Amino acid sequence: MSSSTTPTTAPASSRTRAPGTPGRSDVVIVGAGIIGLAHAFEALSNGLSVTVVDRDRQPVGASVRNFGHCCISAQDGGLLALAQRSRPGWLRAAETVGIWAEQAGTLVVARSATEAAVLEELRDERGGDAVELRTAARTAALLGRADDAAGDLVGGAFLPADLRVNPREAAPGLARWVAEQPQGRVLWGTAVTGVEPGTVHTTRGPVHGDRILICVGHDLDYLFPDIAEGHGIQRCRLTMARAAAPAGFRTSSAVLTATSMLRYDAFTSRPSAALLREEVLGHSRELLDIGANVMFTRLPDGTVLVGDSHHYDATTTPFVDERTHELLTDAVARVLGVERLRVLERWQGVYASSPRGPLLVRDLAPGVRAISVTSGIGMTLSFGLAAATFDGTLAPTA
Ligand SMILES: Cc1cc2nc3c(=O)[nH]c(=O)nc-3n(C[C@H](O)[C@H](O)[C@H](O)COP(=O)(O)OP(=O)(O)OC[C@H]3O[C@@H](n4cnc5c(N)ncnc54)[C@H](O)[C@@H]3O)c2cc1C
């Protein structure tokens, strides 16, 4: 390891203190978010012993703050292949662990001819089974809008491959399952302070494993600042809310809109995407200024997760601008054809982001690998990444 990647050394007192449970694992995973836990699930499924170490006492990171949207069809190229690989992993984990995963697809709403053109172009490339075009009336019915066929809807597309999971349940459920396995353990309330081949140093003493996976998301810079800076990792801060569902709203599909089409490669690579950007700039500049991806998903209890905005910095401000909330909830209310949403909760989420690429996969030392999704699609990629890690096909990124 170069000096730039040398991790902090554990204090002598903690190095000599035994961790909560003794023993050496085949795999030690730092971070009980969805990336770490998908890897733990995959490792245990392959007959390996696993220790997961997390500084908190339950998952509270990006993995519980998101939409629970496995947004497979909106990816392109290599990410699409990885996302497609993730799908069976999610379904297998859901069945094994007993967490909710619905094959509910995604509904993309079109409210202009340009938006509809982008969807048609995607259908032309992927085919009608992967991108099912919808009429305005059918789209309106799915949204539970009483006022349409007409209204402002032009049409839509249904993307059947996408999944929805409950973000508040998935990572905690997986962590519980890992801890229940004879070959698995989870050390909560245990912060990792440094890593060397075969050993993870923690605030409760060393934890030993043949293979170490660092899955700490946006907090990679606390452990390996030079690696994080070298990949240009920033924190992306997102504004979210949970709202009561308007009467009539019943679709289980995730719902995406024009601003979503400006953020996912499957849409941005279509010929009409440039025109769409101009159009959205013309009528919704404020939304673009907050980096909005106006979208929503429904939780199993019927309430609706609403978001989101994107602000980038090395360290995030704790302050949330109320105008950002208003813009997002008003935009979702318009799609749903209601005057206003009844907001029940608000929060901020943070994920790792980098202009240099959607993933960081870096071998830091023999048997020590860092894996961070640096593009805000960690729920989508998690089980695909884990499968590729354990079959040896996940190559380090540049
Ligand atoms: C608002 C929001 C909406 C999103 N929507 C979607 C979506 O719809 N679809 C999608 O695919 N993705 C979405 N994402 C992105 C996705 O949530 C993330 O990419 C993913 O959750 C990252 O998972 P992770 O395990 O790397 O990170 P995290 O969930 O943040 O977990 C990292 C864990 O590491 C632990 N940790 C950190 N440092 C240490 C240390 N030194 N010692 C011990 N433990 C440590 C933390 O406590 C934490 O539990 C969204 C993200 C946000 C914030």
The ligand as an SDF file (V2000), in Angstrom:
LIG
                    3D

 53 58  0  0  0  0  0  0  0  0999 V2000
  -32.4560   10.0530   -1.0710 C   0  0  0  0  0  0  0  0  0  0  0  0
  -31.8130    8.9430   -1.8470 C   0  0  0  0  0  0  0  0  0  0  0  0
  -32.5170    8.3260   -2.8780 C   0  0  0  0  0  0  0  0  0  0  0  0
  -31.9370    7.2740   -3.5850 C   0  0  0  0  0  0  0  0  0  0  0  0
  -32.6910    6.5920   -4.4770 N   0  0  0  0  0  0  0  0  0  0  0  0
  -32.1830    5.4570   -5.0330 C   0  0  0  0  0  0  0  0  0  0  0  0
  -32.9980    4.6280   -5.8530 C   0  0  0  0  0  0  0  0  0  0  0  0
  -34.1840    4.8820   -6.0360 O   0  0  0  0  0  0  0  0  0  0  0  0
  -32.4270    3.5610   -6.4740 N   0  0  0  0  0  0  0  0  0  0  0  0
  -31.1140    3.2400   -6.2620 C   0  0  0  0  0  0  0  0  0  0  0  0
  -30.6410    2.2870   -6.8670 O   0  0  0  0  0  0  0  0  0  0  0  0
  -30.3440    3.9630   -5.4380 N   0  0  0  0  0  0  0  0  0  0  0  0
  -30.8300    5.0520   -4.8150 C   0  0  0  0  0  0  0  0  0  0  0  0
  -30.0620    5.8080   -3.9960 N   0  0  0  0  0  0  0  0  0  0  0  0
  -28.6540    5.4430   -3.8200 C   0  0  0  0  0  0  0  0  0  0  0  0
  -28.4880    4.2960   -2.8390 C   0  0  0  0  0  0  0  0  0  0  0  0
  -29.2970    4.5230   -1.7070 O   0  0  0  0  0  0  0  0  0  0  0  0
  -27.0150    4.1900   -2.4520 C   0  0  0  0  0  0  0  0  0  0  0  0
  -26.2200    4.0990   -3.6380 O   0  0  0  0  0  0  0  0  0  0  0  0
  -26.7670    2.9600   -1.5890 C   0  0  0  0  0  0  0  0  0  0  0  0
  -27.7040    2.9060   -0.5370 O   0  0  0  0  0  0  0  0  0  0  0  0
  -25.3540    2.9810   -1.0450 C   0  0  0  0  0  0  0  0  0  0  0  0
  -25.2400    1.8840   -0.1890 O   0  0  0  0  0  0  0  0  0  0  0  0
  -23.9820    1.7160    0.7300 P   0  0  0  0  0  0  0  0  0  0  0  0
  -24.1470    0.4330    1.4420 O   0  0  0  0  0  0  0  0  0  0  0  0
  -22.7340    1.9330   -0.0730 O   0  0  0  0  0  0  0  0  0  0  0  0
  -24.0320    2.9860    1.7220 O   0  0  0  0  0  0  0  0  0  0  0  0
  -24.8220    3.2310    3.0750 P   0  0  0  0  0  0  0  0  0  0  0  0
  -26.2020    2.7380    3.0400 O   0  0  0  0  0  0  0  0  0  0  0  0
  -24.6340    4.6830    3.3950 O   0  0  0  0  0  0  0  0  0  0  0  0
  -24.0630    2.3290    4.1380 O   0  0  0  0  0  0  0  0  0  0  0  0
  -22.7220    2.5450    4.5170 C   0  0  0  0  0  0  0  0  0  0  0  0
  -22.5630    1.9660    5.9130 C   0  0  0  0  0  0  0  0  0  0  0  0
  -21.1910    2.0460    6.2640 O   0  0  0  0  0  0  0  0  0  0  0  0
  -21.1200    2.3520    7.6390 C   0  0  0  0  0  0  0  0  0  0  0  0
  -19.7950    2.9280    7.9250 N   0  0  0  0  0  0  0  0  0  0  0  0
  -19.2370    4.0100    7.3300 C   0  0  0  0  0  0  0  0  0  0  0  0
  -17.9960    4.2160    7.8120 N   0  0  0  0  0  0  0  0  0  0  0  0
  -17.7700    3.2300    8.7340 C   0  0  0  0  0  0  0  0  0  0  0  0
  -16.6730    2.9020    9.5670 C   0  0  0  0  0  0  0  0  0  0  0  0
  -15.5360    3.6060    9.5530 N   0  0  0  0  0  0  0  0  0  0  0  0
  -16.7750    1.8370   10.4040 N   0  0  0  0  0  0  0  0  0  0  0  0
  -17.9210    1.0900   10.4170 C   0  0  0  0  0  0  0  0  0  0  0  0
  -18.9900    1.3660    9.6510 N   0  0  0  0  0  0  0  0  0  0  0  0
  -18.9000    2.4120    8.8010 C   0  0  0  0  0  0  0  0  0  0  0  0
  -22.2440    3.3220    7.8700 C   0  0  0  0  0  0  0  0  0  0  0  0
  -22.6280    3.3680    9.2460 O   0  0  0  0  0  0  0  0  0  0  0  0
  -23.3260    2.7420    6.9700 C   0  0  0  0  0  0  0  0  0  0  0  0
  -24.1810    1.8670    7.6810 O   0  0  0  0  0  0  0  0  0  0  0  0
  -30.6070    6.8780   -3.2830 C   0  0  0  0  0  0  0  0  0  0  0  0
  -29.9000    7.5050   -2.2700 C   0  0  0  0  0  0  0  0  0  0  0  0
  -30.4980    8.5170   -1.5330 C   0  0  0  0  0  0  0  0  0  0  0  0
  -29.7190    9.1510   -0.4170 C   0  0  0  0  0  0  0  0  0  0  0  0
  1  2  1  0
  2  3  1  0
  2 52  2  0
  3  4  2  0
  4  5  1  0
  4 50  1  0
  5  6  2  0
  6  7  1  0
  6 13  1  0
  7  8  2  0
  7  9  1  0
  9 10  1  0
 10 11  2  0
 10 12  1  0
 12 13  2  0
 13 14  1  0
 14 15  1  0
 14 50  1  0
 15 16  1  0
 16 17  1  0
 16 18  1  0
 18 19  1  0
 18 20  1  0
 20 21  1  0
 20 22  1  0
 22 23  1  0
 23 24  1  0
 24 25  2  0
 24 26  1  0
 24 27  1  0
 27 28  1  0
 28 29  2  0
 28 30  1  0
 28 31  1  0
 31 32  1  0
 32 33  1  0
 33 34  1  0
 33 48  1  0
 34 35  1  0
 35 36  1  0
 35 46  1  0
 36 37  1  0
 36 45  1  0
 37 38  2  0
 38 39  1  0
 39 40  1  0
 39 45  2  0
 40 41  1  0
 40 42  2  0
 42 43  1  0
 43 44  2  0
 44 45  1  0
 46 47  1  0
 46 48  1  0
 48 49  1  0
 50 51  2  0
 51 52  1  0
 52 53  1  0
M  END
$$$$
